[in-house]
Protein backbone atom coordinates (compact mmCIF):
# COMPACT_ATOMS: atom_id res chain seq x y z
CA UNK A 1 0.00 0.00 0.00
CA UNK A 2 1.20 3.51 -0.70
CA UNK A 3 0.04 7.08 -0.93
CA UNK A 4 1.31 9.99 -3.01
CA UNK A 5 1.06 13.69 -2.34
CA UNK A 6 -0.37 15.28 -5.43
CA UNK A 7 1.81 18.11 -6.76
CA UNK A 8 0.98 18.67 -10.41
CA UNK A 9 -2.28 17.77 -12.20
CA UNK A 10 -2.82 18.21 -15.92
CA UNK A 11 -5.13 16.85 -18.57
CA UNK A 12 -3.90 14.79 -21.51
CA UNK A 13 -6.43 13.49 -24.01
CA UNK A 14 -9.31 13.99 -21.57
CA UNK A 15 -7.55 12.03 -18.78
CA UNK A 16 -6.13 13.56 -15.62
CA UNK A 17 -2.43 12.84 -15.12
CA UNK A 18 -0.51 13.83 -12.00
CA UNK A 19 3.10 13.78 -10.97
CA UNK A 20 3.89 13.10 -7.33
CA UNK A 21 7.07 14.51 -5.82
CA UNK A 22 6.78 12.65 -2.52
CA UNK A 23 5.60 9.06 -2.17
CA UNK A 24 4.65 7.41 1.10
CA UNK A 25 5.15 3.76 2.00
CA UNK A 26 2.58 2.57 4.54
CA UNK A 27 2.30 -0.37 6.92
CA UNK A 28 0.49 -3.33 5.32
CA UNK A 29 -0.71 -4.58 8.73
CA UNK A 30 -0.81 -3.45 12.36
CA UNK A 31 2.13 -4.34 14.58
CA UNK A 32 5.66 -3.45 15.65
CA UNK A 33 7.95 -2.01 12.92
CA UNK A 34 11.42 -3.44 12.29
CA UNK A 35 13.31 -1.36 9.68
CA UNK A 36 15.58 -3.03 7.13
CA UNK A 37 19.32 -2.37 7.52
CA UNK A 38 19.33 -0.29 4.32
CA UNK A 39 17.37 2.47 6.11
CA UNK A 40 20.41 3.18 8.29
CA UNK A 41 22.81 3.46 5.34
CA UNK A 42 24.79 6.65 4.84
CA UNK A 43 25.40 8.89 2.97
CA UNK A 44 22.02 9.90 1.60
CA UNK A 45 20.31 9.41 -0.75
CA UNK A 46 19.57 5.74 -0.17
CA UNK A 47 18.24 4.20 -3.39
CA UNK A 48 15.26 1.88 -3.03
CA UNK A 49 14.11 -0.37 -5.89
CA UNK A 50 10.52 -1.27 -6.71
CA UNK A 51 9.61 -4.42 -4.78
CA UNK A 52 12.45 -4.00 -2.27
CA UNK A 53 11.77 -4.88 1.37
CA UNK A 54 12.22 -1.79 3.58
CA UNK A 55 11.25 -3.46 6.85
CA UNK A 56 8.88 -5.87 8.57
CA UNK A 57 5.82 -5.63 10.78
CA UNK A 58 5.68 -8.08 13.70
CA UNK A 59 2.22 -8.89 15.01
CA UNK A 60 0.33 -11.73 16.62
CA UNK A 61 -0.40 -12.99 13.07
CA UNK A 62 3.32 -13.24 12.26
CA UNK A 63 5.94 -11.28 10.34
CA UNK A 64 4.79 -9.21 7.33
CA UNK A 65 7.21 -7.61 4.85
CA UNK A 66 6.90 -3.88 4.11
CA UNK A 67 7.84 -3.47 0.44
CA UNK A 68 8.14 -0.44 -1.81
CA UNK A 69 5.81 -0.59 -4.83
CA UNK A 70 8.05 1.87 -6.72
CA UNK A 71 11.67 2.91 -7.00
CA UNK A 72 13.22 6.14 -5.76
CA UNK A 73 15.37 7.69 -3.06
CA UNK A 74 14.66 7.61 0.65
CA UNK A 75 13.45 10.98 1.93
CA UNK A 76 12.49 10.39 5.59
CA UNK A 77 11.93 7.40 7.84
CA UNK A 78 8.66 8.18 9.60
CA UNK A 79 8.47 5.17 11.95
CA UNK A 80 10.89 4.38 14.76
CA UNK A 81 12.27 0.86 15.29
CA UNK A 82 9.80 -1.17 17.40
CA UNK A 83 7.12 1.52 17.03
CA UNK A 84 3.58 0.13 17.11
CA UNK A 85 1.90 0.99 13.82
CA UNK A 86 -1.65 0.77 12.60
CA UNK A 87 -2.53 -0.62 9.19
CA UNK A 88 -1.83 2.04 6.51
CA UNK A 89 0.19 4.23 8.89
CA UNK A 90 3.09 6.02 7.15
CA UNK A 91 6.43 4.20 7.44
CA UNK A 92 8.71 6.25 5.17
CA UNK A 93 8.65 8.84 2.42
CA UNK A 94 10.50 8.63 -0.89
CA UNK A 95 11.31 10.95 -3.76
CA UNK A 96 11.64 10.02 -7.41
CA UNK A 97 15.20 9.21 -8.43
CA UNK A 98 16.73 12.08 -10.39
C-alpha positions in Angstrom: 0.0 0.0 0.0 1.2 3.5 -0.7 0.0 7.1 -0.9 1.3 10.0 -3.0 1.1 13.7 -2.3 -0.4 15.3 -5.4 1.8 18.1 -6.8 1.0 18.7 -10.4 -2.3 17.8 -12.2 -2.8 18.2 -15.9 -5.1 16.9 -18.6 -3.9 14.8 -21.5 -6.4 13.5 -24.0 -9.3 14.0 -21.6 -7.5 12.0 -18.8 -6.1 13.6 -15.6 -2.4 12.8 -15.1 -0.5 13.8 -12.0 3.1 13.8 -11.0 3.9 13.1 -7.3 7.1 14.5 -5.8 6.8 12.7 -2.5 5.6 9.1 -2.2 4.7 7.4 1.1 5.2 3.8 2.0 2.6 2.6 4.5 2.3 -0.4 6.9 0.5 -3.3 5.3 -0.7 -4.6 8.7 -0.8 -3.5 12.4 2.1 -4.3 14.6 5.7 -3.4 15.6 8.0 -2.0 12.9 11.4 -3.4 12.3 13.3 -1.4 9.7 15.6 -3.0 7.1 19.3 -2.4 7.5 19.3 -0.3 4.3 17.4 2.5 6.1 20.4 3.2 8.3 22.8 3.5 5.3 24.8 6.7 4.8 25.4 8.9 3.0 22.0 9.9 1.6 20.3 9.4 -0.7 19.6 5.7 -0.2 18.2 4.2 -3.4 15.3 1.9 -3.0 14.1 -0.4 -5.9 10.5 -1.3 -6.7 9.6 -4.4 -4.8 12.4 -4.0 -2.3 11.8 -4.9 1.4 12.2 -1.8 3.6 11.3 -3.5 6.8 8.9 -5.9 8.6 5.8 -5.6 10.8 5.7 -8.1 13.7 2.2 -8.9 15.0 0.3 -11.7 16.6 -0.4 -13.0 13.1 3.3 -13.2 12.3 5.9 -11.3 10.3 4.8 -9.2 7.3 7.2 -7.6 4.8 6.9 -3.9 4.1 7.8 -3.5 0.4 8.1 -0.4 -1.8 5.8 -0.6 -4.8 8.0 1.9 -6.7 11.7 2.9 -7.0 13.2 6.1 -5.8 15.4 7.7 -3.1 14.7 7.6 0.7 13.4 11.0 1.9 12.5 10.4 5.6 11.9 7.4 7.8 8.7 8.2 9.6 8.5 5.2 11.9 10.9 4.4 14.8 12.3 0.9 15.3 9.8 -1.2 17.4 7.1 1.5 17.0 3.6 0.1 17.1 1.9 1.0 13.8 -1.7 0.8 12.6 -2.5 -0.6 9.2 -1.8 2.0 6.5 0.2 4.2 8.9 3.1 6.0 7.1 6.4 4.2 7.4 8.7 6.3 5.2 8.7 8.8 2.4 10.5 8.6 -0.9 11.3 11.0 -3.8 11.6 10.0 -7.4 15.2 9.2 -8.4 16.7 12.1 -10.4 
